[in-house]
Amino acid sequence: MFDSTCKFLAESFSSDFASWLLGEPISLTQLSPSELSLEPIRADALILLASEEYIVHLEFQTEPDPNMPFRMADYRLRVYRRFPHKQMKQVVIYLTPSTSELVCQTTFEIPGMRHEFEVIRLWEQPTQPFLESTGLLPLAVLTNTPDQAQTLRQVAERINFVPEMRVQSNVAASAGILAGLTLKRDFINQVLRKEIMQQSVIYQEWREEFLQEGREEGRQEGEQSLILRQLTRRIGDISPELQSQVQALSLDQLEALGEALLDFLEPRDLVDWLQRNRLE
């Protein structure tokens, strides 16, 4: 959800991001990973923007990723193969505070090769520049502000002055989603007008994703309940420990257990099945 929101912002407000990261409002267009010669790694989180002179590669992270240096080096080489004469700006943007050394790592190094990239720890960035740019407003609450709640109020005030309703709703929804990293949902809904956010494309996509997850969770809970009832009928009462182990199974594992339990004769059969299958 946070990855897709940041990707939406960078692609929708590319000139704002170019002003922030490149120092000038260069017009950038989306570059599909398929234009590179190899299959992308985690394309859902990959942001590639291109101009006549630059390729901008952005990665937004909520958690440190030990594979990030390799990922940056890998994409630098891929882009060089396709666009050898273009400059490339690579930036990893960490959204939430971390004490991990990984959020300070800016190089990938192996014998005979060294690659450097940039890292921005958003919580160290001054807030004011983010309040002065429409496309960066949703990130403002994650910057180095002494009062995140007050910053969100400032963001809401500036959103109200965005003249185009579609842009206003998209920025409001993005701000609401990202503010969820640090502030409570009830407060966010009080500050940002929910009826405006609901008109946003990004809000609708997020809502559909949330509903889909809910449907899958509901299906899994229903499957758990059914399997436990069938087990009780088949082998008698199930201990709380065994119930917990069954509830920890994935949906595919639950379906497999549903078939296997038809051959169970005693609780030991369930114990043996769990030992064989729960870690597979």
C-alpha positions in Angstrom: 0.0 0.0 0.0 2.8 2.5 0.9 4.9 1.4 -2.0 2.0 1.9 -4.5 1.1 5.3 -3.0 4.7 6.6 -3.3 4.9 5.2 -6.8 1.7 7.0 -7.7 3.0 10.3 -6.4 6.3 10.1 -8.1 4.7 9.3 -11.5 1.9 11.8 -11.1 4.0 14.7 -9.8 7.3 13.9 -11.5 8.4 17.6 -11.9 7.9 18.1 -8.1 10.1 15.1 -7.4 12.7 16.3 -10.0 12.8 19.7 -8.3 13.5 18.0 -5.0 16.0 15.4 -6.1 17.6 17.0 -9.2 17.3 20.6 -8.3 15.3 21.6 -11.3 11.7 20.9 -12.5 12.6 18.6 -15.4 9.7 16.9 -17.1 10.0 13.2 -16.5 7.9 10.4 -18.0 7.4 6.9 -16.7 9.9 4.3 -18.0 8.6 0.7 -18.0 10.9 -2.0 -16.6 10.1 -4.0 -19.8 12.2 -1.5 -21.8 15.2 -2.9 -20.0 16.7 -6.1 -21.3 16.0 -8.3 -18.3 13.0 -9.1 -16.2 12.5 -6.6 -13.3 13.0 -7.4 -9.7 10.0 -6.5 -7.5 8.6 -4.3 -10.3 5.7 -3.3 -8.0 8.1 -1.2 -5.9 10.3 0.0 -8.8 10.0 3.6 -10.0 11.8 4.6 -13.2 11.4 8.1 -14.7 13.1 9.4 -17.8 13.9 12.6 -19.5 16.2 13.3 -22.4 19.2 13.5 -20.1 18.3 11.6 -17.0 17.0 8.3 -15.7 15.7 8.6 -12.2 15.4 5.4 -10.2 13.5 5.7 -6.9 12.9 3.1 -4.2 10.6 3.9 -1.2 11.2 1.7 1.8 9.4 1.4 5.1 11.9 -1.2 6.4 15.6 -1.7 5.8 16.4 -4.2 3.0 19.7 -5.9 3.0 19.4 -6.6 -0.8 18.9 -3.0 -1.7 22.6 -2.3 -2.6 22.7 -5.2 -5.1 19.3 -4.1 -6.5 20.6 -0.6 -7.1 23.8 -1.9 -8.8 21.8 -4.3 -10.9 19.5 -1.7 -12.2 22.3 0.7 -12.9 23.9 -1.8 -15.3 20.5 -2.6 -16.9 19.9 1.1 -17.6 23.4 1.6 -18.9 22.9 -1.3 -21.3 19.8 0.4 -22.7 20.7 4.1 -22.3 24.5 4.3 -22.1 24.6 8.0 -22.6 22.1 9.1 -20.0 22.9 10.2 -16.5 21.3 8.2 -13.8 20.1 9.3 -10.4 19.4 6.5 -7.9 17.8 7.2 -4.6 16.5 5.0 -1.8 14.0 6.9 0.3 13.4 5.4 3.8 10.0 6.5 5.1 10.1 5.5 8.8 12.9 5.9 11.4 15.3 3.1 11.9 18.5 2.5 13.8 19.6 -0.1 11.4 23.0 0.5 9.7 21.3 -0.6 6.4 19.5 2.8 6.1 22.9 4.5 5.9 24.4 2.1 3.3 25.1 3.8 0.0 27.4 1.4 -1.8 27.4 -2.0 -3.3 30.9 -3.5 -3.4 32.4 -6.8 -4.5 35.9 -7.6 -5.6 36.6 -5.5 -8.7 33.3 -3.5 -8.6 32.0 -0.7 -6.5 28.7 1.1 -7.1 27.3 4.1 -5.3 23.8 5.4 -4.9 22.0 8.0 -2.7 20.0 7.4 0.5 17.4 9.8 2.0 16.2 9.2 5.5 12.9 11.2 5.3 12.8 11.7 9.1 16.0 13.8 8.8 14.6 16.1 6.1 13.4 19.7 6.8 9.6 19.9 6.6 9.1 23.3 4.9 10.1 22.3 1.4 7.6 19.5 1.4 4.8 21.9 2.4 5.6 24.1 -0.6 5.2 21.5 -3.3 1.8 19.8 -4.1 3.3 16.4 -5.1 5.4 16.3 -1.9 2.7 17.3 0.6 1.8 13.7 1.5 5.4 13.1 2.6 5.6 16.1 4.9 4.3 14.4 8.0 7.2 11.9 7.8 9.9 14.6 7.8 11.8 16.1 10.7 8.8 17.8 12.3 8.4 18.4 16.0 4.7 17.9 15.8 3.4 15.5 13.2 -0.3 16.2 14.0 0.2 19.9 13.4 2.1 19.2 10.2 -0.8 17.1 8.9 -3.1 20.0 9.7 -0.9 22.2 7.6 -0.9 19.7 4.8 -4.7 19.7 4.9 -4.9 23.5 4.7 -2.6 23.5 1.6 -4.6 20.7 -0.1 -7.8 22.8 0.2 -6.1 25.4 -2.0 -5.4 22.9 -4.8 -7.6 24.2 -7.6 -8.3 20.9 -9.5 -10.6 18.6 -7.6 -9.1 15.4 -9.0 -5.6 16.5 -7.9 -6.9 17.6 -4.6 -8.5 14.2 -3.9 -5.5 12.2 -5.0 -3.1 14.3 -2.8 -5.5 14.0 0.2 -5.8 10.3 -0.2 -2.0 9.8 -0.5 -1.4 12.0 2.5 -3.9 10.0 4.5 -2.4 6.7 3.6 1.2 7.8 4.4 0.2 9.5 7.6 -1.0 6.1 8.7 2.6 5.2 9.3 2.8 7.5 12.3 -0.7 8.8 13.2 -3.9 7.2 14.3 -6.6 6.7 11.7 -9.3 8.5 13.6 -7.2 11.6 13.8 -6.3 11.4 10.1 -10.0 11.2 9.2 -10.7 14.2 11.3 -8.1 16.4 9.7 -8.4 15.2 6.1 -11.9 15.3 4.6 -12.9 11.7 3.9 -15.4 12.5 1.2 -12.6 14.2 -0.8 -10.2 11.2 -0.3 -12.9 8.8 -1.4 -12.9 10.4 -4.9 -9.3 9.5 -5.4 -8.0 6.8 -7.8 -5.4 5.8 -5.2 -7.9 5.6 -2.4 -10.2 3.4 -4.6 -7.3 1.1 -5.5 -6.3 0.9 -1.8 -9.9 0.2 -0.7 -10.2 -2.6 -3.3 -6.9 -4.1 -2.1 -8.1 -3.9 1.5 -11.4 -5.5 0.7 -9.7 -8.3 -1.2 -7.4 -9.0 1.8 -10.5 -9.0 4.0 -12.2 -11.5 1.7 -9.2 -13.8 1.8 -9.0 -13.5 5.6 -12.6 -14.3 5.9 -12.3 -17.3 3.7 -9.3 -18.5 5.7 -11.2 -18.1 9.0 -14.2 -20.0 7.6 -11.9 -22.8 6.4 -10.3 -23.0 9.9 -13.6 -23.2 11.6 -14.8 -26.0 9.2 -11.6 -28.0 9.6 -11.7 -27.8 13.4 -15.3 -29.0 13.4 -14.5 -31.9 11.1 -11.5 -32.9 13.2 -13.6 -32.9 16.4 -16.1 -35.2 14.8 -13.4 -37.4 13.5 -10.9 -37.8 16.4 -12.6 -36.1 19.4 -11.7 -32.9 21.3 -8.7 -31.0 20.0 -6.2 -29.5 22.5 -5.7 -25.7 22.5 -2.1 -26.3 21.3 -3.2 -28.3 18.3 -6.0 -25.8 17.6 -3.4 -23.0 17.5 -1.2 -25.0 15.1 -4.2 -25.6 12.8 -5.1 -21.9 12.8 -1.5 -21.0 11.9 -1.8 -23.0 8.6 -2.1 -21.3 5.3 -5.2 -21.6 3.2 -3.6 -24.2 0.9 -2.4 -26.2 3.9 -5.9 -26.1 5.4 -7.4 -27.5 2.2 -4.8 -30.3 2.2 -5.6 -31.0 5.9 -9.3 -31.2 5.0 -8.6 -34.0 2.6 -6.1 -35.8 4.9 -8.3 -35.8 8.0 -10.7 -38.2 6.3 -8.2 -40.9 7.1 -7.5 -39.9 10.7 -8.4 -42.3 13.5 -6.9 -40.6 16.6 -5.3 -37.3 17.7 -1.9 -38.7 17.0 -2.7 -38.7 13.3 -3.2 -35.0 13.4 0.0 -34.5 15.3 1.9 -36.5 12.8 0.4 -34.6 9.8 1.2 -31.2 11.3 4.8 -32.3 11.9 5.1 -33.3 8.3 3.3 -30.4 6.7 3.3 -27.2 8.7 6.8 -26.1 7.9 6.8 -27.3 4.2 
